[in-house]
Amino acid sequence: MNLGEPGPGELSVDIAAAGVNRADLLQRSGHYTPPPGAPEWPGLEISGTVRALGPGVSAWRAGDAVVALLEGGGYAEQAVVRATQVLPAPHGVDLVDAAALPEAVLTAWTNLVDTARLQAGEWVLVHGGSGGVGSIAVQLATALGARVVTTAGGPERVARCLALGAEVVVDHRADDVVAAVRDATGGRGADVVLDVLGAGGLADNVRVLAPGGRLVVIGLQKGRRGELDLGALMAKGAWVTGTLLRPRPAEEKAALVAAVREHVWPMVADGQVRPVVHARVPLDEAARAHELLESGEVFGKVLLVP
């Protein structure tokens, strides 16, 4: 990726908005180094219009409305991105709001479907249903026919998660999440757990897994080192894994983008999955956007608008 004219297999985009992610906060603090060749400033997802095409790019035209997944550099007025990481802006979604979709949808799809093999009728626990990824994961899992339990902090956020399609929402500030999941599932537990807590949630996540359950860790909000009860995991025939999206090879991202275009974009077009936007913040107030995300009060995504 370069910052000038698009090279072979690339296109440049005039940015309408950029999504703000917790990965940006980590990068700012020096804990999430951009991959080789990526811009040094944050920004992993954008929406906008195609400005120019590089050699070999024929699937797009100047002026097309698009969203894109980046390795970095989205906090800008323009960006150059691989054509294989571009999606058409979904019908019926405001172009600015569409910037809330790429990172969250791709993360939710690859972890729920590719990794956890979530099936219709299974129970899935989504930690943090009010978050950027969580709010999409709740909608996506529901659209796939799964039964969704999610967590949120406080009655207002609980109500909003129910409106996204969750069958059960647990107020983690007031209630025992493990007990609530067991009660909802008739004591069986969750077939899949999508976790953003990391070490701080590890023990409870193993406890809440159903026989054959799958725990997928995608965040480390409560630490990166924890104690794993291997005996409990083995007794359930369960497993635990973790994934990241940003470091994946370009070929893997291209396949994921193609799968999302085929399977999820129709769900967005018919309203089953929609972007959840908490606030639009001017690009030159990116520091305020980070403070907002760090406050814990955001529901959905914060967007930066040039």
C-alpha beads as a LAMMPS data file, in Angstrom:
LAMMPS data file: protein, C-alpha beads

306 atoms
305 bonds

1 atom types
1 bond types

-500.0 500.0 xlo xhi
-500.0 500.0 ylo yhi
-500.0 500.0 zlo zhi

Masses

1 110.0

Atoms # bond

1 1 1 0.000 0.000 0.000
2 1 1 1.309 3.478 -0.867
3 1 1 0.017 6.981 -0.327
4 1 1 0.408 8.353 -3.858
5 1 1 -1.232 7.158 -7.026
6 1 1 -2.692 3.650 -6.868
7 1 1 -0.360 0.908 -8.005
8 1 1 -1.199 -2.387 -9.689
9 1 1 -4.265 -3.979 -8.108
10 1 1 -5.033 -0.866 -6.067
11 1 1 -7.479 2.026 -6.142
12 1 1 -7.633 5.365 -4.380
13 1 1 -10.676 6.529 -2.434
14 1 1 -11.938 9.963 -1.398
15 1 1 -12.933 9.201 2.186
16 1 1 -16.438 9.992 3.441
17 1 1 -15.807 8.544 6.920
18 1 1 -13.425 6.298 8.840
19 1 1 -14.389 3.923 11.626
20 1 1 -12.693 4.208 15.014
21 1 1 -11.705 0.880 16.572
22 1 1 -10.074 -0.259 19.795
23 1 1 -7.149 -1.378 17.659
24 1 1 -6.548 2.323 16.957
25 1 1 -6.282 2.999 20.674
26 1 1 -3.779 0.169 21.028
27 1 1 -1.754 1.454 18.081
28 1 1 -1.698 4.961 19.562
29 1 1 -0.283 3.557 22.805
30 1 1 2.386 1.555 20.972
31 1 1 0.854 -1.891 21.423
32 1 1 -0.363 -2.652 17.886
33 1 1 2.340 -2.093 15.272
34 1 1 1.126 -1.580 11.696
35 1 1 2.146 -4.337 9.277
36 1 1 5.041 -3.652 6.873
37 1 1 4.131 -1.163 4.159
38 1 1 1.062 0.205 5.943
39 1 1 0.737 3.889 6.855
40 1 1 1.900 4.720 10.358
41 1 1 -1.318 6.446 11.408
42 1 1 -4.545 4.627 12.404
43 1 1 -7.671 3.785 10.474
44 1 1 -8.694 0.246 9.490
45 1 1 -11.967 0.898 7.652
46 1 1 -13.420 3.614 5.462
47 1 1 -16.300 4.526 3.227
48 1 1 -16.103 6.880 0.279
49 1 1 -15.996 7.182 -3.499
50 1 1 -13.446 5.769 -5.908
51 1 1 -11.056 8.458 -7.078
52 1 1 -8.671 6.602 -9.415
53 1 1 -7.817 3.068 -10.478
54 1 1 -4.425 1.424 -10.626
55 1 1 -3.248 -0.859 -13.425
56 1 1 -5.181 -4.106 -13.679
57 1 1 -8.260 -2.918 -11.778
58 1 1 -11.405 -3.297 -13.878
59 1 1 -14.173 -4.119 -11.387
60 1 1 -14.599 -0.504 -10.266
61 1 1 -15.113 2.921 -11.817
62 1 1 -14.271 6.412 -10.632
63 1 1 -17.188 7.715 -8.592
64 1 1 -18.327 4.307 -7.293
65 1 1 -19.497 4.394 -3.678
66 1 1 -17.500 1.841 -1.680
67 1 1 -16.344 0.678 1.711
68 1 1 -12.890 -0.777 2.290
69 1 1 -10.749 -2.650 4.788
70 1 1 -7.315 -1.125 5.296
71 1 1 -4.108 -2.126 7.066
72 1 1 -3.933 1.465 8.319
73 1 1 -4.152 5.089 7.210
74 1 1 -7.919 5.591 7.254
75 1 1 -7.689 8.763 9.339
76 1 1 -7.288 10.879 6.209
77 1 1 -9.099 12.538 3.340
78 1 1 -7.848 9.977 0.805
79 1 1 -6.491 6.453 0.963
80 1 1 -5.024 3.867 -1.379
81 1 1 -6.354 0.341 -0.830
82 1 1 -6.125 -3.082 -2.421
83 1 1 -9.027 -3.593 -4.826
84 1 1 -9.613 -7.035 -3.315
85 1 1 -10.436 -5.383 0.022
86 1 1 -13.161 -3.140 -1.379
87 1 1 -16.912 -3.724 -1.235
88 1 1 -19.712 -1.743 -2.857
89 1 1 -21.416 0.577 -0.411
90 1 1 -24.562 -1.341 0.566
91 1 1 -27.907 -0.179 -0.785
92 1 1 -30.069 1.689 1.686
93 1 1 -27.189 2.674 3.977
94 1 1 -25.927 6.247 4.266
95 1 1 -22.389 6.419 2.853
96 1 1 -20.942 7.928 6.034
97 1 1 -22.636 5.347 8.264
98 1 1 -21.372 2.575 5.974
99 1 1 -17.871 3.168 7.375
100 1 1 -19.056 1.380 10.525
101 1 1 -19.386 -1.912 8.643
102 1 1 -16.166 -3.326 7.129
103 1 1 -14.050 -4.166 10.185
104 1 1 -16.998 -5.253 12.325
105 1 1 -18.739 -7.350 9.667
106 1 1 -15.569 -9.063 8.513
107 1 1 -14.526 -9.777 12.113
108 1 1 -17.945 -11.111 13.092
109 1 1 -18.292 -13.287 9.991
110 1 1 -14.845 -14.859 10.057
111 1 1 -15.030 -15.675 13.765
112 1 1 -18.634 -16.844 14.000
113 1 1 -18.780 -18.721 10.700
114 1 1 -15.271 -19.600 9.510
115 1 1 -13.739 -20.257 12.919
116 1 1 -16.578 -21.259 15.279
117 1 1 -18.761 -22.900 12.607
118 1 1 -21.886 -21.447 14.189
119 1 1 -25.034 -23.302 13.096
120 1 1 -28.694 -22.296 13.041
121 1 1 -30.363 -23.182 16.327
122 1 1 -27.144 -23.078 18.353
123 1 1 -26.707 -20.758 21.326
124 1 1 -24.017 -18.095 21.051
125 1 1 -22.829 -15.778 23.804
126 1 1 -21.586 -12.465 22.416
127 1 1 -19.721 -10.490 25.036
128 1 1 -20.259 -6.756 24.652
129 1 1 -23.320 -6.549 22.421
130 1 1 -23.152 -2.773 22.609
131 1 1 -19.668 -2.630 21.067
132 1 1 -18.675 -2.014 17.486
133 1 1 -18.146 -5.690 16.669
134 1 1 -20.653 -6.955 19.237
135 1 1 -23.575 -4.965 17.848
136 1 1 -22.920 -6.437 14.399
137 1 1 -22.274 -9.955 15.748
138 1 1 -25.647 -9.962 17.526
139 1 1 -27.448 -9.047 14.304
140 1 1 -25.426 -11.426 12.140
141 1 1 -25.842 -14.420 14.448
142 1 1 -29.569 -13.739 14.654
143 1 1 -29.812 -13.525 10.860
144 1 1 -27.994 -16.874 10.632
145 1 1 -30.669 -18.457 12.806
146 1 1 -28.635 -18.769 16.003
147 1 1 -30.039 -18.000 19.450
148 1 1 -28.161 -15.063 20.888
149 1 1 -27.265 -14.190 24.449
150 1 1 -25.271 -11.009 24.861
151 1 1 -24.013 -8.789 27.659
152 1 1 -24.418 -5.064 28.207
153 1 1 -24.015 -2.616 31.053
154 1 1 -27.199 -1.022 32.367
155 1 1 -30.917 -1.204 31.513
156 1 1 -30.806 1.204 28.565
157 1 1 -28.056 -0.736 26.805
158 1 1 -29.817 -4.005 27.593
159 1 1 -32.954 -2.712 25.867
160 1 1 -31.004 -1.591 22.811
161 1 1 -29.313 -4.995 22.494
162 1 1 -32.721 -6.678 22.633
163 1 1 -33.800 -4.396 19.790
164 1 1 -30.816 -5.658 17.747
165 1 1 -32.263 -9.174 17.926
166 1 1 -30.677 -10.786 20.973
167 1 1 -32.953 -13.329 22.644
168 1 1 -31.428 -12.753 26.080
169 1 1 -29.385 -9.779 27.310
170 1 1 -27.528 -9.980 30.608
171 1 1 -26.702 -6.800 32.526
172 1 1 -23.128 -7.667 33.478
173 1 1 -23.116 -4.886 36.057
174 1 1 -25.914 -6.476 38.054
175 1 1 -26.288 -10.142 37.094
176 1 1 -24.236 -13.347 36.983
177 1 1 -23.514 -13.972 33.298
178 1 1 -22.734 -17.695 33.717
179 1 1 -25.946 -18.334 35.657
180 1 1 -27.997 -16.340 33.166
181 1 1 -26.635 -18.275 30.185
182 1 1 -27.209 -21.615 31.882
183 1 1 -30.751 -20.574 32.745
184 1 1 -31.475 -19.440 29.173
185 1 1 -30.100 -22.644 27.673
186 1 1 -31.730 -25.060 30.101
187 1 1 -28.408 -25.745 31.800
188 1 1 -26.597 -26.790 28.620
189 1 1 -24.496 -23.672 28.074
190 1 1 -23.381 -21.782 24.996
191 1 1 -22.248 -23.629 21.886
192 1 1 -20.144 -20.631 20.858
193 1 1 -18.685 -17.775 22.887
194 1 1 -17.384 -14.691 21.067
195 1 1 -15.171 -12.971 23.612
196 1 1 -13.603 -9.512 23.788
197 1 1 -12.564 -9.742 27.451
198 1 1 -9.551 -12.009 27.210
199 1 1 -7.900 -13.163 30.435
200 1 1 -10.472 -11.573 32.725
201 1 1 -13.279 -13.612 31.219
202 1 1 -11.442 -16.876 30.558
203 1 1 -12.580 -18.906 33.574
204 1 1 -16.245 -17.948 33.226
205 1 1 -16.162 -18.537 29.491
206 1 1 -14.962 -22.109 29.986
207 1 1 -17.621 -22.607 32.655
208 1 1 -20.358 -21.380 30.351
209 1 1 -19.417 -23.562 27.355
210 1 1 -21.739 -26.380 26.326
211 1 1 -20.349 -29.838 25.524
212 1 1 -18.382 -29.443 22.311
213 1 1 -18.417 -25.674 22.768
214 1 1 -16.115 -23.255 20.966
215 1 1 -14.573 -20.187 22.625
216 1 1 -13.185 -17.604 20.209
217 1 1 -11.200 -14.755 21.747
218 1 1 -11.073 -11.575 19.641
219 1 1 -10.187 -8.977 22.285
220 1 1 -8.122 -8.488 25.416
221 1 1 -10.015 -5.762 27.245
222 1 1 -9.440 -7.507 30.605
223 1 1 -5.914 -8.743 30.081
224 1 1 -3.857 -11.098 27.952
225 1 1 -2.643 -13.693 30.473
226 1 1 -5.012 -15.954 32.374
227 1 1 -5.260 -19.404 33.910
228 1 1 -6.975 -22.056 31.805
229 1 1 -8.631 -25.064 33.454
230 1 1 -7.624 -27.719 30.946
231 1 1 -9.528 -30.392 32.835
232 1 1 -12.799 -28.514 32.475
233 1 1 -12.088 -27.906 28.811
234 1 1 -11.291 -31.566 28.187
235 1 1 -14.327 -32.797 30.108
236 1 1 -16.564 -30.802 27.769
237 1 1 -14.690 -31.720 24.612
238 1 1 -14.499 -27.980 24.014
239 1 1 -11.810 -25.780 22.524
240 1 1 -10.491 -22.235 22.712
241 1 1 -8.811 -20.184 20.001
242 1 1 -8.051 -16.568 19.210
243 1 1 -7.844 -14.583 15.989
244 1 1 -6.800 -11.220 14.592
245 1 1 -7.873 -9.720 11.284
246 1 1 -5.238 -7.070 10.533
247 1 1 -2.142 -9.333 10.194
248 1 1 -3.770 -11.839 7.848
249 1 1 -2.295 -12.298 4.362
250 1 1 -3.824 -10.303 1.529
251 1 1 -5.101 -13.480 -0.146
252 1 1 -6.980 -14.506 2.992
253 1 1 -8.528 -11.053 3.353
254 1 1 -9.577 -11.122 -0.300
255 1 1 -11.384 -14.437 0.207
256 1 1 -13.064 -13.106 3.339
257 1 1 -14.223 -9.939 1.572
258 1 1 -15.660 -12.050 -1.245
259 1 1 -17.518 -14.265 1.232
260 1 1 -18.966 -11.259 3.039
261 1 1 -20.095 -9.739 -0.240
262 1 1 -21.872 -12.975 -1.152
263 1 1 -23.400 -13.880 2.197
264 1 1 -23.670 -10.787 4.398
265 1 1 -24.202 -7.898 1.984
266 1 1 -27.696 -9.218 1.091
267 1 1 -28.484 -9.201 4.826
268 1 1 -27.403 -5.566 4.999
269 1 1 -29.440 -4.688 1.920
270 1 1 -32.637 -6.182 3.389
271 1 1 -32.105 -4.639 6.833
272 1 1 -31.218 -7.744 8.849
273 1 1 -27.784 -6.270 9.582
274 1 1 -27.366 -2.526 9.923
275 1 1 -24.547 -0.237 11.028
276 1 1 -24.883 1.050 14.571
277 1 1 -23.398 4.532 14.835
278 1 1 -22.982 6.280 18.166
279 1 1 -21.438 9.525 16.909
280 1 1 -19.887 11.284 13.956
281 1 1 -16.803 13.295 14.927
282 1 1 -14.793 15.672 12.688
283 1 1 -11.493 14.163 11.554
284 1 1 -9.484 16.942 13.175
285 1 1 -11.016 15.949 16.527
286 1 1 -9.724 12.371 16.417
287 1 1 -8.398 12.701 19.967
288 1 1 -11.929 13.415 21.184
289 1 1 -13.197 10.365 19.283
290 1 1 -10.631 8.214 21.091
291 1 1 -11.635 9.682 24.440
292 1 1 -15.253 8.893 23.636
293 1 1 -14.435 5.274 22.816
294 1 1 -12.312 4.936 25.950
295 1 1 -15.171 6.268 28.097
296 1 1 -17.115 3.033 27.773
297 1 1 -20.294 4.917 26.902
298 1 1 -20.249 4.270 23.156
299 1 1 -22.997 2.055 21.696
300 1 1 -21.861 0.811 18.298
301 1 1 -19.226 2.758 16.402
302 1 1 -17.691 6.216 16.398
303 1 1 -16.935 7.608 12.944
304 1 1 -14.432 10.259 11.878
305 1 1 -15.659 12.513 9.070
306 1 1 -13.178 14.578 7.019

Bonds

1 1 1 2
2 1 2 3
3 1 3 4
4 1 4 5
5 1 5 6
6 1 6 7
7 1 7 8
8 1 8 9
9 1 9 10
10 1 10 11
11 1 11 12
12 1 12 13
13 1 13 14
14 1 14 15
15 1 15 16
16 1 16 17
17 1 17 18
18 1 18 19
19 1 19 20
20 1 20 21
21 1 21 22
22 1 22 23
23 1 23 24
24 1 24 25
25 1 25 26
26 1 26 27
27 1 27 28
28 1 28 29
29 1 29 30
30 1 30 31
31 1 31 32
32 1 32 33
33 1 33 34
34 1 34 35
35 1 35 36
36 1 36 37
37 1 37 38
38 1 38 39
39 1 39 40
40 1 40 41
41 1 41 42
42 1 42 43
43 1 43 44
44 1 44 45
45 1 45 46
46 1 46 47
47 1 47 48
48 1 48 49
49 1 49 50
50 1 50 51
51 1 51 52
52 1 52 53
53 1 53 54
54 1 54 55
55 1 55 56
56 1 56 57
57 1 57 58
58 1 58 59
59 1 59 60
60 1 60 61
61 1 61 62
62 1 62 63
63 1 63 64
64 1 64 65
65 1 65 66
66 1 66 67
67 1 67 68
68 1 68 69
69 1 69 70
70 1 70 71
71 1 71 72
72 1 72 73
73 1 73 74
74 1 74 75
75 1 75 76
76 1 76 77
77 1 77 78
78 1 78 79
79 1 79 80
80 1 80 81
81 1 81 82
82 1 82 83
83 1 83 84
84 1 84 85
85 1 85 86
86 1 86 87
87 1 87 88
88 1 88 89
89 1 89 90
90 1 90 91
91 1 91 92
92 1 92 93
93 1 93 94
94 1 94 95
95 1 95 96
96 1 96 97
97 1 97 98
98 1 98 99
99 1 99 100
100 1 100 101
101 1 101 102
102 1 102 103
103 1 103 104
104 1 104 105
105 1 105 106
106 1 106 107
107 1 107 108
108 1 108 109
109 1 109 110
110 1 110 111
111 1 111 112
112 1 112 113
113 1 113 114
114 1 114 115
115 1 115 116
116 1 116 117
117 1 117 118
118 1 118 119
119 1 119 120
120 1 120 121
121 1 121 122
122 1 122 123
123 1 123 124
124 1 124 125
125 1 125 126
126 1 126 127
127 1 127 128
128 1 128 129
129 1 129 130
130 1 130 131
131 1 131 132
132 1 132 133
133 1 133 134
134 1 134 135
135 1 135 136
136 1 136 137
137 1 137 138
138 1 138 139
139 1 139 140
140 1 140 141
141 1 141 142
142 1 142 143
143 1 143 144
144 1 144 145
145 1 145 146
146 1 146 147
147 1 147 148
148 1 148 149
149 1 149 150
150 1 150 151
151 1 151 152
152 1 152 153
153 1 153 154
154 1 154 155
155 1 155 156
156 1 156 157
157 1 157 158
158 1 158 159
159 1 159 160
160 1 160 161
161 1 161 162
162 1 162 163
163 1 163 164
164 1 164 165
165 1 165 166
166 1 166 167
167 1 167 168
168 1 168 169
169 1 169 170
170 1 170 171
171 1 171 172
172 1 172 173
173 1 173 174
174 1 174 175
175 1 175 176
176 1 176 177
177 1 177 178
178 1 178 179
179 1 179 180
180 1 180 181
181 1 181 182
182 1 182 183
183 1 183 184
184 1 184 185
185 1 185 186
186 1 186 187
187 1 187 188
188 1 188 189
189 1 189 190
190 1 190 191
191 1 191 192
192 1 192 193
193 1 193 194
194 1 194 195
195 1 195 196
196 1 196 197
197 1 197 198
198 1 198 199
199 1 199 200
200 1 200 201
201 1 201 202
202 1 202 203
203 1 203 204
204 1 204 205
205 1 205 206
206 1 206 207
207 1 207 208
208 1 208 209
209 1 209 210
210 1 210 211
211 1 211 212
212 1 212 213
213 1 213 214
214 1 214 215
215 1 215 216
216 1 216 217
217 1 217 218
218 1 218 219
219 1 219 220
220 1 220 221
221 1 221 222
222 1 222 223
223 1 223 224
224 1 224 225
225 1 225 226
226 1 226 227
227 1 227 228
228 1 228 229
229 1 229 230
230 1 230 231
231 1 231 232
232 1 232 233
233 1 233 234
234 1 234 235
235 1 235 236
236 1 236 237
237 1 237 238
238 1 238 239
239 1 239 240
240 1 240 241
241 1 241 242
242 1 242 243
243 1 243 244
244 1 244 245
245 1 245 246
246 1 246 247
247 1 247 248
248 1 248 249
249 1 249 250
250 1 250 251
251 1 251 252
252 1 252 253
253 1 253 254
254 1 254 255
255 1 255 256
256 1 256 257
257 1 257 258
258 1 258 259
259 1 259 260
260 1 260 261
261 1 261 262
262 1 262 263
263 1 263 264
264 1 264 265
265 1 265 266
266 1 266 267
267 1 267 268
268 1 268 269
269 1 269 270
270 1 270 271
271 1 271 272
272 1 272 273
273 1 273 274
274 1 274 275
275 1 275 276
276 1 276 277
277 1 277 278
278 1 278 279
279 1 279 280
280 1 280 281
281 1 281 282
282 1 282 283
283 1 283 284
284 1 284 285
285 1 285 286
286 1 286 287
287 1 287 288
288 1 288 289
289 1 289 290
290 1 290 291
291 1 291 292
292 1 292 293
293 1 293 294
294 1 294 295
295 1 295 296
296 1 296 297
297 1 297 298
298 1 298 299
299 1 299 300
300 1 300 301
301 1 301 302
302 1 302 303
303 1 303 304
304 1 304 305
305 1 305 306
